[in-house]
Amino acid sequence: MTGSQETPSFRLAYVPGATPAKWVRIWNERLPDIPLTLLQVPSTEASDVLRAGDADAGLVRLPVDRTFFSAIPLYTEATVVVVPKDHLITAAEEVTLADLADEVVFHPLDDVFDWDRPPGEPAFERPATTADAVELVAANVGLLIVPQSLARLHHRKDLTYRTVVDAPQSSVALSWPEDATTELVEDFIGIVRGRTVNSTRGRTAAKPDTEQKRGQGEQGKARQKPAAGAKSASGRSTGGKSAGRAVRGRTASNSGRPDKRGKPRKKS
């Protein structure tokens, strides 16, 4: 219809393992008239989705291109190795990369770690996705190193995981194109950072009328109050204690002067 305006909305992309539910709930409470649409995207495609403008912001895994994107790091995940439940590694609560040196460790094409290849023996070929790699682990073909959230996302009854204490870690961040920092993006940033509903998001807020009037009244009183040592219209000093000291000083200096008959005055 001619002259109609598009209803505002906010589109949030998120990668597997990221959990936006809490922030979405707060958004719906604060901005019920502006729908928030969730868009799950593979980690490898998150930047392309934001560049193309298909989402306003995204929960992505670092690193991102900081020449184009703004990013607020949110948290860093523990790294785990996914193994069959009957694997020898399950005897320990934590393992190191050295403990995996003799194991086949899968390196899926959507791997989120910034390394050339994981430790251990390489598989015959790289699985296309993390989900495919998990299936291979369940078949006792090899192991898989992932952030803990992905191990939970792909949970299976026949698999478990153990923390890898010296492995690289993955950080999740809120990211958006720097040139597209809209009012709605600012709103979501405030929610993620835990700002209250009355927060001004860093903008300068105008003082309420009552505060302005109160400030003007106080300034008026300050102008009406005479300064210390000032004289009134009659010429008398209104300086308080300082004026009192001056009067006492004059009385003391006159006490030793002779009276009109030439006799010294008696001191009281």
Accessible surface in RSA format (square Angstrom, percent):
REM  Atomic radii and reference values for relative SASA: ProtOr
REM  Chains: A
REM  Algorithm: Lee & Richards
REM  Probe-radius: 1.40
REM  Slices: 20
REM RES _ NUM      All-atoms   Total-Side   Main-Chain    Non-polar    All polar
REM                ABS   REL    ABS   REL    ABS   REL    ABS   REL    ABS   REL
RES MET A   1   200.35 103.8 132.21  87.5  68.13 162.2 106.54  90.6  93.81 124.3
RES THR A   2   142.36 101.2 111.61 113.2  30.74  73.3  83.10 111.6  59.25  89.6
RES GLY A   3    75.25  92.8   0.00   N/A  75.25  92.8  41.60 114.2  33.65  75.4
RES SER A   4    68.07  57.5  35.51  47.4  32.57  75.0  26.65  56.8  41.42  58.0
RES GLN A   5   172.00  96.2 141.77 103.6  30.23  72.0  48.61 103.5 123.39  93.6
RES GLU A   6   166.65  95.7 135.78 102.7  30.88  73.5  60.07 116.2 106.59  87.0
RES THR A   7    94.56  67.3  80.69  81.8  13.86  33.0  48.95  65.7  45.61  68.9
RES PRO A   8    75.33  54.9  64.80  59.1  10.54  38.3  75.33  62.2   0.00   0.0
RES SER A   9    48.12  40.7  34.81  46.5  13.31  30.7  10.32  22.0  37.80  53.0
RES PHE A  10     0.28   0.1   0.28   0.2   0.00   0.0   0.28   0.2   0.00   0.0
RES ARG A  11    88.07  37.0  88.07  44.9   0.00   0.0  32.64  44.6  55.43  33.6
RES LEU A  12     0.00   0.0   0.00   0.0   0.00   0.0   0.00   0.0   0.00   0.0
RES ALA A  13     0.69   0.6   0.65   1.0   0.04   0.1   0.69   1.0   0.00   0.0
RES TYR A  14    42.06  19.6  41.70  23.7   0.36   0.9   9.68   7.3  32.38  39.9
RES VAL A  15     0.39   0.3   0.39   0.4   0.00   0.0   0.39   0.3   0.00   0.0
RES PRO A  16    33.41  24.4  33.25  30.3   0.16   0.6  33.25  27.5   0.16   1.0
RES GLY A  17    11.02  13.6   0.00   N/A  11.02  13.6   5.41  14.8   5.61  12.6
RES ALA A  18     6.79   6.2   0.24   0.4   6.55  14.9   0.24   0.3   6.55  17.3
RES THR A  19   100.85  71.7  89.68  90.9  11.17  26.6  66.46  89.3  34.38  52.0
RES PRO A  20     9.96   7.3   9.96   9.1   0.00   0.0   9.96   8.2   0.00   0.0
RES ALA A  21    74.08  68.1  64.49  99.5   9.59  21.8  69.84  98.3   4.24  11.2
RES LYS A  22   119.15  58.1 112.42  69.0   6.73  16.0  65.11  58.6  54.04  57.6
RES TRP A  23    29.72  11.9  29.72  14.4   0.00   0.0  26.87  14.3   2.86   4.6
RES VAL A  24    21.86  14.4  21.86  19.8   0.00   0.0  21.86  19.0   0.00   0.0
RES ARG A  25   126.24  53.0 121.43  61.9   4.81  11.4  64.18  87.7  62.06  37.6
RES ILE A  26    34.38  19.6  34.38  25.6   0.00   0.0  34.38  24.8   0.00   0.0
RES TRP A  27     0.00   0.0   0.00   0.0   0.00   0.0   0.00   0.0   0.00   0.0
RES ASN A  28    75.75  52.2  67.97  65.7   7.78  18.7  24.54  59.1  51.21  49.5
RES GLU A  29   115.15  66.1  84.50  63.9  30.66  73.0  46.40  89.8  68.75  56.1
RES ARG A  30    79.58  33.4  54.81  27.9  24.77  59.0  23.20  31.7  56.38  34.2
RES LEU A  31    42.83  23.9  39.50  28.3   3.33   8.4  42.38  29.8   0.45   1.2
RES PRO A  32   100.08  72.9  67.90  61.9  32.17 116.9  72.20  59.6  27.88 173.3
RES ASP A  33   123.89  86.8 105.85 105.4  18.04  42.7  37.54  88.4  86.35  86.1
RES ILE A  34    29.48  16.8  28.64  21.3   0.84   2.0  28.64  20.6   0.84   2.3
RES PRO A  35    70.33  51.3  61.47  56.0   8.86  32.2  70.33  58.1   0.00   0.0
RES LEU A  36    25.13  14.0   0.10   0.1  25.03  62.9   0.12   0.1  25.01  67.3
RES THR A  37    73.51  52.3  69.74  70.7   3.76   9.0  50.96  68.4  22.55  34.1
RES LEU A  38    76.07  42.4  50.21  35.9  25.86  65.0  50.29  35.3  25.78  69.4
RES LEU A  39    70.37  39.2  69.19  49.5   1.18   3.0  70.37  49.4   0.00   0.0
RES GLN A  40    95.37  53.3  69.90  51.1  25.47  60.6  18.18  38.7  77.19  58.5
RES VAL A  41     9.68   6.4   8.60   7.8   1.08   2.6   9.68   8.4   0.00   0.0
RES PRO A  42    60.69  44.2  57.72  52.6   2.97  10.8  60.16  49.7   0.53   3.3
RES SER A  43    31.35  26.5  12.68  16.9  18.67  43.0   9.45  20.1  21.90  30.7
RES THR A  44    83.49  59.4  52.60  53.3  30.89  73.6  49.59  66.6  33.90  51.2
RES GLU A  45    85.64  49.2  85.64  64.8   0.00   0.0  21.33  41.3  64.31  52.5
RES ALA A  46     3.14   2.9   3.14   4.8   0.00   0.0   3.14   4.4   0.00   0.0
RES SER A  47    40.48  34.2  39.34  52.5   1.14   2.6  20.63  43.9  19.85  27.8
RES ASP A  48    91.10  63.8  86.12  85.7   4.98  11.8  28.09  66.1  63.01  62.8
RES VAL A  49    22.47  14.8  20.24  18.3   2.23   5.4  22.47  19.5   0.00   0.0
RES LEU A  50     3.33   1.9   2.17   1.6   1.16   2.9   2.17   1.5   1.16   3.1
RES ARG A  51   109.68  46.1  83.54  42.6  26.14  62.2  34.56  47.2  75.12  45.5
RES ALA A  52    73.10  67.2  34.09  52.6  39.01  88.7  47.17  66.4  25.93  68.7
RES GLY A  53    38.31  47.2   0.00   N/A  38.31  47.2  28.58  78.4   9.73  21.8
RES ASP A  54    78.89  55.3  71.26  70.9   7.63  18.0  15.15  35.7  63.74  63.6
RES ALA A  55     3.03   2.8   0.00   0.0   3.03   6.9   0.00   0.0   3.03   8.0
RES ASP A  56    33.63  23.6  27.18  27.0   6.45  15.3   8.41  19.8  25.21  25.1
RES ALA A  57     0.57   0.5   0.57   0.9   0.00   0.0   0.57   0.8   0.00   0.0
RES GLY A  58     0.00   0.0   0.00   N/A   0.00   0.0   0.00   0.0   0.00   0.0
RES LEU A  59     1.04   0.6   1.04   0.7   0.00   0.0   1.04   0.7   0.00   0.0
RES VAL A  60     5.20   3.4   5.20   4.7   0.00   0.0   5.20   4.5   0.00   0.0
RES ARG A  61    18.93   7.9   6.58   3.4  12.35  29.4   6.57   9.0  12.36   7.5
RES LEU A  62    44.26  24.7  33.70  24.1  10.56  26.5  33.87  23.8  10.39  28.0
RES PRO A  63   106.30  77.5  87.75  80.0  18.55  67.4  89.96  74.3  16.34 101.5
RES VAL A  64    20.80  13.7   3.82   3.5  16.99  40.9  10.04   8.7  10.76  29.2
RES ASP A  65    59.29  41.5  45.57  45.4  13.72  32.4  28.12  66.2  31.17  31.1
RES ARG A  66   140.54  59.0 120.37  61.4  20.18  48.0  52.54  71.8  88.00  53.3
RES THR A  67   129.07  91.8  92.39  93.7  36.68  87.4  86.68 116.4  42.39  64.1
RES PHE A  68    72.44  36.2  67.85  42.0   4.59  11.9  70.38  42.7   2.06   5.9
RES PHE A  69     2.96   1.5   1.27   0.8   1.69   4.4   1.27   0.8   1.69   4.8
RES SER A  70    24.60  20.8  21.90  29.2   2.70   6.2  11.83  25.2  12.77  17.9
RES ALA A  71    11.12  10.2   0.00   0.0  11.12  25.3   0.00   0.0  11.12  29.5
RES ILE A  72    22.85  13.0  21.94  16.3   0.91   2.2  22.85  16.5   0.00   0.0
RES PRO A  73    86.53  63.1  69.27  63.1  17.26  62.7  69.46  57.3  17.08 106.1
RES LEU A  74    45.86  25.5  12.14   8.7  33.72  84.8  15.64  11.0  30.22  81.3
RES TYR A  75    85.94  40.1  72.61  41.3  13.33  34.7  80.56  60.5   5.38   6.6
RES THR A  76    77.74  55.3  47.77  48.4  29.97  71.4  26.40  35.5  51.34  77.6
RES GLU A  77    16.20   9.3  10.89   8.2   5.31  12.6  13.12  25.4   3.08   2.5
RES ALA A  78    37.46  34.4  29.50  45.5   7.95  18.1  30.95  43.6   6.50  17.2
RES THR A  79     2.19   1.6   0.59   0.6   1.59   3.8   0.38   0.5   1.80   2.7
RES VAL A  80     0.92   0.6   0.92   0.8   0.00   0.0   0.92   0.8   0.00   0.0
RES VAL A  81     0.00   0.0   0.00   0.0   0.00   0.0   0.00   0.0   0.00   0.0
RES VAL A  82     8.07   5.3   8.07   7.3   0.00   0.0   8.07   7.0   0.00   0.0
RES VAL A  83     0.00   0.0   0.00   0.0   0.00   0.0   0.00   0.0   0.00   0.0
RES PRO A  84     8.57   6.2   8.57   7.8   0.00   0.0   8.57   7.1   0.00   0.0
RES LYS A  85   118.63  57.9 102.78  63.1  15.85  37.7  57.72  52.0  60.91  64.9
RES ASP A  86   124.88  87.5  91.49  91.1  33.39  79.0  51.05 120.1  73.83  73.6
RES HIS A  87    37.45  20.5  29.40  20.4   8.05  20.6  27.08  27.9  10.36  12.1
RES LEU A  88   161.19  89.8 150.18 107.4  11.01  27.7 153.30 107.7   7.89  21.2
RES ILE A  89    17.85  10.2  11.71   8.7   6.14  14.8  17.85  12.9   0.00   0.0
RES THR A  90    31.92  22.7  20.80  21.1  11.12  26.5   6.65   8.9  25.27  38.2
RES ALA A  91   101.10  93.0  55.77  86.1  45.33 103.1  67.49  95.0  33.61  89.0
RES ALA A  92    42.06  38.7  35.90  55.4   6.16  14.0  41.92  59.0   0.14   0.4
RES GLU A  93   144.72  83.1 132.99 100.6  11.73  27.9  61.39 118.7  83.33  68.0
RES GLU A  94   104.28  59.9  88.23  66.8  16.05  38.2  20.97  40.6  83.31  68.0
RES VAL A  95     6.14   4.0   4.35   3.9   1.79   4.3   6.14   5.3   0.00   0.0
RES THR A  96    48.06  34.2  48.06  48.7   0.00   0.0  43.46  58.4   4.60   7.0
RES LEU A  97    42.66  23.8  40.87  29.2   1.79   4.5  41.12  28.9   1.54   4.1
RES ALA A  98    80.91  74.4  58.67  90.5  22.24  50.6  66.70  93.9  14.22  37.7
RES ASP A  99    80.43  56.3  56.12  55.9  24.31  57.5  17.98  42.3  62.45  62.3
RES LEU A 100     0.00   0.0   0.00   0.0   0.00   0.0   0.00   0.0   0.00   0.0
RES ALA A 101    51.91  47.7  43.37  66.9   8.54  19.4  45.08  63.5   6.83  18.1
RES ASP A 102   134.74  94.4 109.20 108.7  25.54  60.4  33.94  79.9 100.80 100.5
RES GLU A 103    47.76  27.4  46.64  35.3   1.12   2.7   2.38   4.6  45.38  37.0
RES VAL A 104    50.12  33.0  46.60  42.2   3.52   8.5  46.60  40.5   3.52   9.5
RES VAL A 105     1.90   1.3   0.02   0.0   1.89   4.5   0.02   0.0   1.89   5.1
RES PHE A 106     5.77   2.9   2.57   1.6   3.20   8.3   2.60   1.6   3.17   9.1
RES HIS A 107    25.00  13.7  22.74  15.8   2.26   5.8  14.55  15.0  10.45  12.2
RES PRO A 108     1.70   1.2   1.70   1.6   0.00   0.0   1.70   1.4   0.00   0.0
RES LEU A 109   106.39  59.2  86.35  61.8  20.04  50.4  86.64  60.8  19.75  53.1
RES ASP A 110    32.19  22.6  29.43  29.3   2.76   6.5  11.12  26.2  21.07  21.0
RES ASP A 111    28.51  20.0   8.21   8.2  20.30  48.0   4.97  11.7  23.54  23.5
RES VAL A 112    26.16  17.2   5.09   4.6  21.07  50.8  12.70  11.0  13.46  36.5
RES PHE A 113    14.06   7.0   1.16   0.7  12.90  33.6   2.78   1.7  11.28  32.3
RES ASP A 114   132.96  93.1  98.77  98.3  34.19  80.8  29.10  68.5 103.85 103.6
RES TRP A 115    48.45  19.4  27.68  13.4  20.77  48.8  36.36  19.4  12.09  19.6
RES ASP A 116   141.93  99.4 115.24 114.7  26.69  63.1  36.04  84.8 105.89 105.6
RES ARG A 117   123.81  52.0 110.99  56.6  12.82  30.5  57.17  78.1  66.64  40.4
RES PRO A 118     7.72   5.6   6.30   5.7   1.42   5.2   6.37   5.3   1.35   8.4
RES PRO A 119    30.93  22.5  18.30  16.7  12.63  45.9  29.37  24.2   1.56   9.7
RES GLY A 120    15.85  19.5   0.00   N/A  15.85  19.5   1.84   5.1  14.01  31.4
RES GLU A 121    91.18  52.3  90.78  68.7   0.40   1.0  24.46  47.3  66.72  54.5
RES PRO A 122    87.63  63.9  67.82  61.8  19.81  72.0  72.14  59.6  15.49  96.3
RES ALA A 123    28.25  26.0   7.71  11.9  20.54  46.7  10.53  14.8  17.72  47.0
RES PHE A 124   208.00 104.1 169.11 104.7  38.89 101.2 177.72 107.7  30.28  86.7
RES GLU A 125   128.17  73.6 116.55  88.2  11.62  27.7  39.98  77.3  88.19  72.0
RES ARG A 126   114.26  48.0  94.85  48.4  19.41  46.2  48.63  66.5  65.63  39.8
RES PRO A 127    10.92   8.0   0.88   0.8  10.04  36.5  10.88   9.0   0.04   0.2
RES ALA A 128    56.38  51.8  46.04  71.0  10.34  23.5  46.43  65.4   9.95  26.3
RES THR A 129    54.86  39.0  54.86  55.6   0.00   0.0  52.10  70.0   2.77   4.2
RES THR A 130     9.91   7.0   9.82  10.0   0.09   0.2   5.81   7.8   4.10   6.2
RES ALA A 131    44.86  41.2  41.74  64.4   3.12   7.1  42.41  59.7   2.45   6.5
RES ASP A 132    64.09  44.9  61.84  61.6   2.24   5.3  15.06  35.5  49.02  48.9
RES ALA A 133     0.00   0.0   0.00   0.0   0.00   0.0   0.00   0.0   0.00   0.0
RES VAL A 134     7.14   4.7   7.14   6.5   0.00   0.0   7.14   6.2   0.00   0.0
RES GLU A 135    98.54  56.6  92.90  70.3   5.64  13.4  37.60  72.7  60.94  49.8
RES LEU A 136    64.21  35.8  64.21  45.9   0.00   0.0  64.21  45.1   0.00   0.0
RES VAL A 137     0.00   0.0   0.00   0.0   0.00   0.0   0.00   0.0   0.00   0.0
RES ALA A 138    22.32  20.5   4.36   6.7  17.96  40.9   5.44   7.7  16.88  44.7
RES ALA A 139    64.17  59.0  35.29  54.5  28.88  65.7  46.39  65.3  17.78  47.1
RES ASN A 140   107.46  74.1  76.65  74.1  30.81  74.2  26.66  64.2  80.79  78.1
RES VAL A 141    79.06  52.0  61.86  56.0  17.20  41.5  66.99  58.2  12.07  32.7
RES GLY A 142     8.97  11.1   0.00   N/A   8.97  11.1   7.58  20.8   1.39   3.1
RES LEU A 143     3.64   2.0   3.64   2.6   0.00   0.0   3.64   2.6   0.00   0.0
RES LEU A 144     0.36   0.2   0.36   0.3   0.00   0.0   0.36   0.3   0.00   0.0
RES ILE A 145     2.33   1.3   0.00   0.0   2.33   5.6   0.00   0.0   2.33   6.3
RES VAL A 146     5.10   3.4   5.10   4.6   0.00   0.0   5.10   4.4   0.00   0.0
RES PRO A 147     0.79   0.6   0.55   0.5   0.24   0.9   0.79   0.7   0.00   0.0
RES GLN A 148    43.00  24.0  43.00  31.4   0.00   0.0   5.06  10.8  37.94  28.8
RES SER A 149    22.26  18.8  16.71  22.3   5.55  12.8  19.03  40.5   3.22   4.5
RES LEU A 150     8.60   4.8   7.87   5.6   0.72   1.8   7.90   5.6   0.69   1.9
RES ALA A 151     8.97   8.2   0.53   0.8   8.44  19.2   3.22   4.5   5.75  15.2
RES ARG A 152   152.55  64.1 136.60  69.6  15.95  38.0  47.18  64.5 105.38  63.9
RES LEU A 153    93.71  52.2  63.08  45.1  30.63  77.0  70.46  49.5  23.25  62.6
RES HIS A 154    47.98  26.2  37.28  25.9  10.70  27.4  26.86  27.7  21.12  24.6
RES HIS A 155   126.30  69.0 100.62  69.9  25.67  65.7  71.17  73.4  55.12  64.1
RES ARG A 156    80.42  33.8  74.95  38.2   5.47  13.0  27.50  37.6  52.92  32.1
RES LYS A 157   180.60  88.1 169.61 104.1  10.99  26.2 113.39 102.1  67.21  71.6
RES ASP A 158    63.02  44.1  53.64  53.4   9.38  22.2  44.35 104.4  18.67  18.6
RES LEU A 159     6.71   3.7   4.42   3.2   2.30   5.8   4.46   3.1   2.26   6.1
RES THR A 160    34.11  24.3  27.23  27.6   6.89  16.4  14.40  19.3  19.72  29.8
RES TYR A 161    64.06  29.9  57.67  32.8   6.39  16.6  41.08  30.9  22.99  28.3
RES ARG A 162    48.31  20.3  46.50  23.7   1.81   4.3   6.09   8.3  42.22  25.6
RES THR A 163    46.94  33.4  45.54  46.2   1.40   3.3  18.46  24.8  28.48  43.1
RES VAL A 164     4.39   2.9   0.00   0.0   4.39  10.6   0.00   0.0   4.39  11.9
RES VAL A 165    81.52  53.6  45.82  41.5  35.70  86.0  50.54  43.9  30.98  84.0
RES ASP A 166    79.89  56.0  54.24  54.0  25.65  60.7  40.06  94.3  39.82  39.7
RES ALA A 167    11.94  11.0   0.00   0.0  11.94  27.2   0.35   0.5  11.58  30.7
RES PRO A 168    51.16  37.3  38.32  34.9  12.84  46.7  50.46  41.7   0.70   4.4
RES GLN A 169   113.69  63.6  83.48  61.0  30.21  71.9  14.86  31.6  98.83  75.0
RES SER A 170     3.94   3.3   0.26   0.3   3.68   8.5   3.64   7.8   0.30   0.4
RES SER A 171    26.08  22.0  23.90  31.9   2.18   5.0   7.60  16.2  18.48  25.9
RES VAL A 172     0.74   0.5   0.74   0.7   0.00   0.0   0.74   0.6   0.00   0.0
RES ALA A 173     0.00   0.0   0.00   0.0   0.00   0.0   0.00   0.0   0.00   0.0
RES LEU A 174     0.63   0.3   0.63   0.4   0.00   0.0   0.63   0.4   0.00   0.0
RES SER A 175     0.34   0.3   0.34   0.4   0.00   0.0   0.10   0.2   0.24   0.3
RES TRP A 176    15.40   6.2  15.40   7.5   0.00   0.0  15.39   8.2   0.01   0.0
RES PRO A 177    14.83  10.8  14.83  13.5   0.00   0.0  14.83  12.2   0.00   0.0
RES GLU A 178    95.67  54.9  86.91  65.7   8.76  20.9  22.08  42.7  73.59  60.1
RES ASP A 179   146.94 102.9 108.49 108.0  38.45  90.9  41.41  97.5 105.53 105.2
RES ALA A 180    43.64  40.1  37.52  57.9   6.12  13.9  42.71  60.2   0.93   2.5
RES THR A 181    59.69  42.5  31.46  31.9  28.23  67.3  26.63  35.8  33.06  50.0
RES THR A 182    66.89  47.6  58.88  59.7   8.01  19.1  63.98  85.9   2.91   4.4
RES GLU A 183   103.52  59.4  98.88  74.8   4.64  11.0  55.42 107.2  48.10  39.3
RES LEU A 184    33.76  18.8  33.59  24.0   0.17   0.4  33.59  23.6   0.17   0.5
RES VAL A 185     1.04   0.7   0.99   0.9   0.05   0.1   0.99   0.9   0.05   0.1
RES GLU A 186    45.01  25.8  45.01  34.1   0.00   0.0   3.79   7.3  41.22  33.7
RES ASP A 187    27.30  19.1  22.34  22.2   4.97  11.7   5.07  11.9  22.24  22.2
RES PHE A 188     0.66   0.3   0.66   0.4   0.00   0.0   0.66   0.4   0.00   0.0
RES ILE A 189     9.33   5.3   9.33   6.9   0.00   0.0   9.33   6.7   0.00   0.0
RES GLY A 190     3.81   4.7   0.00   N/A   3.81   4.7   3.81  10.5   0.00   0.0
RES ILE A 191     7.37   4.2   2.58   1.9   4.79  11.6   3.24   2.3   4.13  11.2
RES VAL A 192    18.99  12.5   1.02   0.9  17.97  43.3   1.02   0.9  17.97  48.8
RES ARG A 193   136.62  57.4 101.28  51.6  35.34  84.1  35.82  49.0 100.80  61.1
RES GLY A 194    61.31  75.6   0.00   N/A  61.31  75.6  34.01  93.3  27.30  61.1
RES ARG A 195    65.53  27.5  58.07  29.6   7.45  17.7  26.76  36.6  38.77  23.5
RES THR A 196    92.99  66.1  84.80  86.0   8.19  19.5  76.16 102.3  16.83  25.4
RES VAL A 197   104.05  68.5  80.20  72.6  23.85  57.5  81.69  71.0  22.35  60.6
RES ASN A 198   129.24  89.1 105.66 102.1  23.58  56.8  32.62  78.5  96.63  93.4
RES SER A 199    43.28  36.6  18.84  25.1  24.43  56.3  18.43  39.2  24.84  34.8
RES THR A 200    63.75  45.3  51.21  51.9  12.54  29.9  42.79  57.5  20.96  31.7
RES ARG A 201    57.31  24.1  43.43  22.1  13.88  33.1   7.37  10.1  49.94  30.3
RES GLY A 202    79.29  97.8   0.00   N/A  79.29  97.8  40.80 112.0  38.49  86.2
RES ARG A 203   100.27  42.1  88.19  45.0  12.08  28.8  65.68  89.8  34.59  21.0
RES THR A 204   141.67 100.8 105.84 107.3  35.83  85.4  76.01 102.1  65.67  99.3
RES ALA A 205    65.09  59.8  37.84  58.4  27.25  62.0  45.31  63.8  19.78  52.4
RES ALA A 206    94.59  87.0  60.97  94.1  33.62  76.5  71.58 100.8  23.01  61.0
RES LYS A 207   134.93  65.8 124.96  76.7   9.97  23.7  69.83  62.9  65.10  69.3
RES PRO A 208    74.51  54.3  62.26  56.8  12.25  44.5  74.51  61.5   0.00   0.0
RES ASP A 209    99.68  69.8  93.94  93.5   5.74  13.6  21.75  51.2  77.93  77.7
RES THR A 210    91.43  65.0  86.39  87.6   5.04  12.0  74.85 100.5  16.58  25.1
RES GLU A 211    78.62  45.1  71.92  54.4   6.70  15.9  17.38  33.6  61.24  50.0
RES GLN A 212    78.45  43.9  71.84  52.5   6.60  15.7  19.54  41.6  58.91  44.7
RES LYS A 213   146.19  71.3 138.02  84.7   8.18  19.5  82.94  74.7  63.25  67.4
RES ARG A 214   141.90  59.6 130.71  66.6  11.18  26.6  59.99  82.0  81.90  49.6
RES GLY A 215    26.38  32.5   0.00   N/A  26.38  32.5  25.42  69.8   0.96   2.2
RES GLN A 216   118.64  66.3 111.63  81.6   7.00  16.7  38.32  81.6  80.32  60.9
RES GLY A 217    37.28  46.0   0.00   N/A  37.28  46.0  35.12  96.4   2.16   4.8
RES GLU A 218   106.63  61.2  98.98  74.9   7.65  18.2  39.92  77.2  66.71  54.5
RES GLN A 219   111.38  62.3 107.31  78.4   4.07   9.7  32.62  69.4  78.76  59.7
RES GLY A 220    14.23  17.5   0.00   N/A  14.23  17.5  13.96  38.3   0.27   0.6
RES LYS A 221   149.91  73.1 144.63  88.7   5.28  12.6  89.21  80.3  60.70  64.7
RES ALA A 222    72.19  66.4  48.69  75.1  23.50  53.5  57.55  81.0  14.64  38.8
RES ARG A 223   184.56  77.5 150.38  76.7  34.18  81.4  78.28 107.0 106.28  64.4
RES GLN A 224   147.63  82.6 119.37  87.2  28.27  67.3  45.52  96.9 102.11  77.4
RES LYS A 225   160.16  78.1 143.13  87.8  17.03  40.6  91.74  82.6  68.43  72.9
RES PRO A 226    85.58  62.4  64.26  58.6  21.32  77.5  75.07  62.0  10.51  65.3
RES ALA A 227    73.61  67.7  58.48  90.3  15.12  34.4  68.19  96.0   5.42  14.4
RES ALA A 228    98.76  90.8  61.56  95.0  37.20  84.6  68.06  95.8  30.70  81.3
RES GLY A 229    46.61  57.5   0.00   N/A  46.61  57.5  23.44  64.3  23.17  51.9
RES ALA A 230    38.27  35.2  27.74  42.8  10.53  23.9  38.03  53.6   0.24   0.6
RES LYS A 231   153.56  74.9 123.78  75.9  29.78  70.9  68.68  61.8  84.88  90.4
RES SER A 232    47.67  40.3  29.82  39.8  17.85  41.1  38.05  81.0   9.61  13.5
RES ALA A 233   119.76 110.1  69.38 107.1  50.38 114.6  82.74 116.5  37.02  98.1
RES SER A 234    87.93  74.3  45.58  60.8  42.36  97.6  52.63 112.1  35.30  49.5
RES GLY A 235    42.60  52.5   0.00   N/A  42.60  52.5  27.02  74.1  15.58  34.9
RES ARG A 236   185.20  77.8 179.32  91.4   5.88  14.0  59.57  81.4 125.63  76.1
RES SER A 237    61.77  52.2  35.15  46.9  26.62  61.3  29.45  62.7  32.32  45.3
RES THR A 238    62.14  44.2  35.53  36.0  26.60  63.4  43.51  58.4  18.63  28.2
RES GLY A 239     9.86  12.2   0.00   N/A   9.86  12.2   1.89   5.2   7.96  17.8
RES GLY A 240    55.80  68.8   0.00   N/A  55.80  68.8  45.28 124.2  10.52  23.6
RES LYS A 241   173.73  84.8 161.92  99.4  11.80  28.1 112.97 101.7  60.76  64.7
RES SER A 242    52.82  44.6  43.78  58.4   9.04  20.8  38.47  81.9  14.34  20.1
RES ALA A 243    22.09  20.3  14.48  22.3   7.61  17.3  21.55  30.3   0.54   1.4
RES GLY A 244    25.55  31.5   0.00   N/A  25.55  31.5  24.40  67.0   1.15   2.6
RES ARG A 245   141.78  59.5 132.67  67.6   9.11  21.7  57.05  78.0  84.72  51.3
RES ALA A 246    52.17  48.0  37.67  58.1  14.49  33.0  49.54  69.8   2.62   7.0
RES VAL A 247    76.90  50.6  76.66  69.4   0.24   0.6  76.66  66.6   0.24   0.6
RES ARG A 248   154.12  64.7 148.15  75.5   5.96  14.2  73.69 100.7  80.43  48.7
RES GLY A 249    41.23  50.8   0.00   N/A  41.23  50.8  35.13  96.4   6.09  13.6
RES ARG A 250   142.43  59.8 139.85  71.3   2.58   6.1  68.84  94.1  73.59  44.6
RES THR A 251    91.19  64.9  85.22  86.4   5.98  14.2  69.78  93.7  21.41  32.4
RES ALA A 252    69.50  63.9  51.97  80.2  17.53  39.9  59.29  83.5  10.21  27.0
RES SER A 253    70.45  59.5  45.11  60.2  25.34  58.4  48.53 103.3  21.92  30.7
RES ASN A 254    64.13  44.2  62.98  60.9   1.15   2.8  21.45  51.6  42.68  41.2
RES SER A 255    46.24  39.1  36.89  49.2   9.35  21.5  32.79  69.8  13.45  18.8
RES GLY A 256    55.16  68.0   0.00   N/A  55.16  68.0  29.78  81.7  25.38  56.8
RES ARG A 257   142.92  60.0 141.18  72.0   1.73   4.1  46.14  63.1  96.78  58.7
RES PRO A 258    83.41  60.8  70.68  64.4  12.73  46.3  70.68  58.4  12.73  79.1
RES ASP A 259    34.91  24.5  27.77  27.6   7.14  16.9  15.70  37.0  19.21  19.2
RES LYS A 260   214.82 104.8 173.06 106.2  41.76  99.4 126.08 113.5  88.74  94.5
RES ARG A 261   194.22  81.5 160.87  82.0  33.35  79.4  72.11  98.5 122.11  74.0
RES GLY A 262    55.04  67.9   0.00   N/A  55.04  67.9  29.95  82.2  25.09  56.2
RES LYS A 263   130.26  63.5 129.83  79.7   0.43   1.0  76.71  69.0  53.55  57.0
RES PRO A 264   108.19  78.8  96.17  87.7  12.02  43.7  96.35  79.5  11.84  73.6
RES ARG A 265   125.94  52.9 110.02  56.1  15.93  37.9  26.56  36.3  99.38  60.2
RES LYS A 266   198.77  97.0 169.01 103.7  29.76  70.9 116.92 105.2  81.85  87.2
RES LYS A 267   166.89  81.4 137.21  84.2  29.68  70.7  82.03  73.8  84.86  90.4
RES SER A 268   159.58 134.8  84.56 112.8  75.02 172.8  85.78 182.7  73.80 103.4
END  Absolute sums over single chains surface
CHAIN  1 A    17418.3      13641.4       3776.9       9517.0       7901.4
END  Absolute sums over all chains
TOTAL         17418.3      13641.4       3776.9       9517.0       7901.4
